[in-house]
Amino acid sequence: MADFRTAQGIGERIQAARKQRGIRSTRELVQLIPNGTVTESILQNIEAGRKKDISVSMLLNITFVL
């Protein structure tokens, strides 16, 4: 498993941090994010590297949980 501090892209870092904290799925992470601001499909696309334009508020909501 990659360490989130050495992962290359933002999606890879989010995925590594999620797994290191024992959050097994994107669905589980989305349920922990307040206000429903990030959907599971958006998070899956971020982790896969398909979505590269992430708003600051979206990134803050993800990092708040992680």
JOZI-V954582 format. One record per residue. RES is the residue in one letter. SS is DSSP state (alpha for helix, beta for strand, coil for the rest). NEAR is the number of other ideal C-beta (glycine too) atoms within 12 Angstrom. Layout:
res: <RES,RES>
ss: <SS,SS>
near: <NEAR,NEAR>
This chain:
res: <M,A,D,F,R,T,A,Q,G,I,G,E,R,I,Q,A,A,R,K,Q,R,G,I,R,S,T,R,E,L,V,Q,L,I,P,N,G,T,V,T,E,S,I,L,Q,N,I,E,A,G,R,K,K,D,I,S,V,S,M,L,L,N,I,T,F,V,L>
ss: <coil,coil,coil,coil,coil,coil,coil,coil,coil,alpha,alpha,alpha,alpha,alpha,alpha,alpha,alpha,alpha,alpha,alpha,coil,coil,coil,coil,coil,alpha,alpha,alpha,alpha,alpha,alpha,alpha,coil,alpha,alpha,alpha,coil,coil,coil,alpha,alpha,alpha,alpha,alpha,alpha,alpha,alpha,alpha,coil,coil,coil,coil,coil,coil,coil,alpha,alpha,alpha,alpha,alpha,alpha,alpha,alpha,alpha,alpha,coil>
near: <14,19,14,24,11,13,21,15,20,26,29,22,26,39,32,23,27,33,23,19,19,13,24,14,17,28,17,18,31,28,17,26,29,15,14,14,21,34,21,19,15,27,36,22,22,32,34,18,18,15,22,14,13,26,15,11,15,27,25,17,26,35,22,17,25,26>
